[in-house]
């Protein structure tokens, strides 16, 4: 069996073996909604879609329904281990917000400065962009904002947060869904990330807010009126959450 998470590989198998393929071929699709036809125009035994919306696209593209499986996006099994049961932000707990700064850093200090004025428990990740740290620290001022560099604790951070602010990258969106953490998307790369953003918006699991002012307005809106908007987003994203996806996929692969 060959399991592919990169579109060209099933086509390579055809070139290697010809029509008489000597192994099972399983394609794990990692795009949401805007699924390029290269994923499913190949010869494969099964196509594993990350969600029902993507499965519908593959089915509409002519793939027989019995070849399509919907187990969810294969995130780290750590998401299944941690579970999800945060205190409601309106019930006396802190309103925890995680801001993941991405490659487009313009406006990041302005956004941090604005977020610190909202009375939230803010954590900011800057990844490997250490040159950005002085500007972020200055923007955070004397607030209790936590500023992290590169970290392998994002699974835990997402589980402990009420909101994620970040770009609509495939892994980021799928991991925040697995964690059941609503998302405010502040950057979308045209084409490759549009489907990820649509998944969040069309399921009402978060919102797109491109400017620092828009992001701050959405954070305020999320927690206003006893966190009414946050409760709605959280309920919707929990319906999408499939933290056991990689384990379920592995069990399916073993079964065939």
C-alpha positions in Angstrom: 0.0 0.0 0.0 1.1 3.5 -0.8 -0.6 6.4 1.0 -0.1 9.8 -0.6 -0.5 13.2 0.9 1.1 15.0 -2.0 -1.0 15.1 -5.3 1.7 13.9 -7.9 2.6 10.7 -6.2 -0.4 8.5 -7.4 0.6 9.6 -11.0 4.2 8.5 -10.4 2.8 5.1 -9.3 1.1 4.8 -12.7 4.3 5.7 -14.5 6.2 3.1 -12.5 3.7 0.2 -12.7 1.6 1.1 -15.7 -2.0 -0.2 -15.7 -1.0 -3.3 -13.6 -0.5 -1.5 -10.3 1.0 -3.9 -7.8 -0.1 -2.2 -4.6 -3.1 -0.4 -3.1 -3.1 3.4 -3.6 -4.8 5.7 -1.1 -4.9 9.5 -1.5 -5.2 11.7 1.6 -6.5 15.0 0.4 -5.4 18.0 2.5 -7.2 20.8 0.7 -10.6 22.1 1.9 -13.5 23.1 -0.4 -11.2 24.5 -3.2 -9.9 21.0 -4.0 -7.7 21.0 -7.1 -8.7 18.2 -9.6 -5.1 16.9 -9.5 -6.1 15.3 -6.2 -8.8 13.0 -7.7 -8.1 12.6 -11.4 -5.6 9.8 -10.6 -6.1 6.1 -10.3 -6.5 5.2 -6.7 -8.4 2.8 -4.5 -9.6 5.3 -2.0 -9.7 9.1 -1.5 -9.7 10.3 2.1 -11.2 13.8 2.4 -10.6 16.1 5.3 -14.3 17.1 5.7 -17.7 16.6 4.2 -17.4 19.8 2.1 -14.3 18.5 0.4 -15.8 15.0 0.0 -18.7 16.6 -1.9 -16.3 18.3 -4.3 -14.5 15.0 -5.0 -17.8 13.2 -5.5 -19.0 15.9 -7.9 -15.7 15.4 -9.8 -16.8 11.9 -10.8 -15.2 9.7 -8.1 -17.5 6.9 -7.1 -18.9 7.4 -3.5 -17.6 4.1 -2.3 -14.1 5.3 -2.9 -14.5 8.4 -0.8 -14.0 8.3 3.0 -14.4 11.2 5.4 -12.3 10.7 8.5 -11.1 14.3 9.0 -7.7 16.0 8.6 -4.9 13.8 10.1 -3.7 16.1 12.8 -1.3 15.0 15.6 -2.9 12.3 17.9 -2.0 14.7 20.7 -5.2 16.6 20.0 -7.2 13.4 20.8 -5.2 13.0 24.1 -5.9 16.5 25.4 -9.6 16.7 25.0 -11.5 20.0 25.0 -13.3 21.5 27.9 -12.4 25.1 28.5 -14.2 27.3 30.9 -16.6 29.7 29.3 -15.1 33.2 29.0 -18.2 34.7 30.5 -18.2 32.6 33.6 -15.3 34.1 35.5 -12.4 32.5 33.6 -9.8 34.4 31.7 -10.5 35.2 28.0 -7.5 33.5 26.5 -6.5 34.6 23.0 -3.6 33.2 21.0 -2.1 35.4 18.2 0.2 33.5 15.8 2.2 36.0 13.8 2.8 34.8 10.3 5.1 35.8 7.5 3.1 38.9 6.8 4.2 40.9 9.9 3.0 44.3 8.9 0.6 45.6 11.4 1.5 43.0 14.0 2.8 45.5 16.6 -0.3 47.6 16.1 -2.5 44.6 16.6 -0.7 43.5 19.8 -0.9 47.1 21.2 -4.7 47.1 20.5 -5.3 43.6 21.9 -3.6 44.4 25.2 -6.2 47.2 25.7 -9.1 44.7 25.6 -8.4 43.1 29.0 -7.7 39.6 27.6 -5.1 37.0 28.5 -2.9 37.3 25.4 -0.2 34.9 24.1 1.7 35.9 21.0 3.9 33.5 19.0 6.6 35.0 16.7 8.1 31.7 15.5 11.7 32.1 14.4 11.2 35.8 13.6 13.3 37.0 16.6 14.0 40.3 14.9 10.3 41.1 15.5 10.5 40.5 19.2 11.6 44.0 20.3 8.7 45.6 18.4 6.2 43.1 19.9 7.6 43.6 23.4 7.4 47.4 23.0 3.8 47.1 21.8 2.9 44.8 24.7 4.2 47.3 27.1 3.7 46.5 30.8 0.9 44.1 30.1 1.1 40.4 31.1 1.3 39.3 27.4 3.2 36.1 26.9 5.6 36.3 23.9 6.9 33.0 22.6 9.5 32.2 19.9 9.5 28.8 18.1 7.5 26.3 20.2 6.3 22.7 19.9 3.5 23.5 22.4 0.9 24.7 19.9 -1.3 21.7 20.6 -1.6 22.7 24.2 -1.8 26.4 23.5 -4.7 25.9 21.1 -6.5 23.7 23.7 -6.1 26.4 26.4 -7.2 29.3 24.2 -10.7 30.6 23.5 -9.7 32.3 20.2 -6.9 31.9 17.7 -5.9 34.9 15.5 -3.8 33.8 12.5 -3.5 33.1 8.8 -5.6 30.6 6.9 -2.8 28.0 6.4 -4.0 24.4 5.9 -2.4 23.0 9.1 -3.3 26.0 11.2 -7.0 25.9 10.3 -7.2 22.1 10.7 -5.5 22.1 14.1 -7.7 24.9 15.5 -10.7 22.9 14.3 -9.3 19.8 16.0 -8.8 21.8 19.2 -12.3 23.2 19.0 -10.9 26.8 19.1 -12.8 29.4 17.0 -10.6 31.4 14.7 -10.2 35.0 13.5 -8.4 34.9 10.2 -6.3 38.0 9.5 -4.5 36.8 6.4 -5.5 34.6 3.4 -3.1 33.7 0.6 -5.0 33.8 -2.6 -5.8 30.4 -4.1 -4.2 27.9 -1.8 -5.7 29.2 1.4 -9.1 30.4 0.2 -10.8 27.1 0.8 -9.5 26.9 4.4 -10.9 30.4 5.1 -14.2 29.5 3.5 -14.5 26.4 5.8 -14.2 28.6 8.9 -16.6 31.3 7.6 -19.2 29.1 5.9 -19.5 26.9 9.0 -19.7 30.0 11.2 -16.7 28.8 13.3 -15.0 32.2 13.1 -14.5 35.2 10.9 -12.1 36.9 8.5 -10.8 40.3 9.7 -7.9 41.6 7.7 -6.9 44.8 9.5 -5.8 45.3 13.1 -8.9 47.4 13.8 -11.2 44.7 12.3 -9.5 42.0 14.4 -9.9 44.0 17.6 -13.6 44.6 16.8 -14.2 40.9 16.3 -12.4 40.0 19.5 -14.6 42.5 21.4 -17.7 41.1 19.6 -16.8 37.5 20.5 -16.7 38.2 24.2 -19.5 40.7 24.4 -23.0 39.9 25.9 -21.7 37.0 28.0 -19.6 35.7 25.1 -22.7 35.1 23.0 -20.8 35.2 19.7 -18.0 33.0 21.0 -20.5 30.4 22.3 -22.0 30.2 18.8 -18.6 29.9 17.1 -17.4 27.3 19.7 -20.5 25.1 19.2 -20.1 25.1 15.5 -16.4 24.4 15.4 -16.9 21.5 17.9 -19.2 19.8 15.3 -16.3 19.9 12.8 -13.6 18.7 15.3 -12.1 15.3 14.5 -9.1 15.1 16.8 -8.8 11.3 16.3 -8.6 11.6 12.5 -5.1 10.2 12.1 -5.9 7.2 14.4 -9.1 6.5 12.5 -7.3 6.7 9.2 -4.6 4.3 10.4 -7.2 1.9 11.6 -8.9 2.0 8.2 -5.6 1.5 6.4 -4.8 -1.5 8.5 -8.3 -2.9 7.7 -7.7 -3.0 4.0 
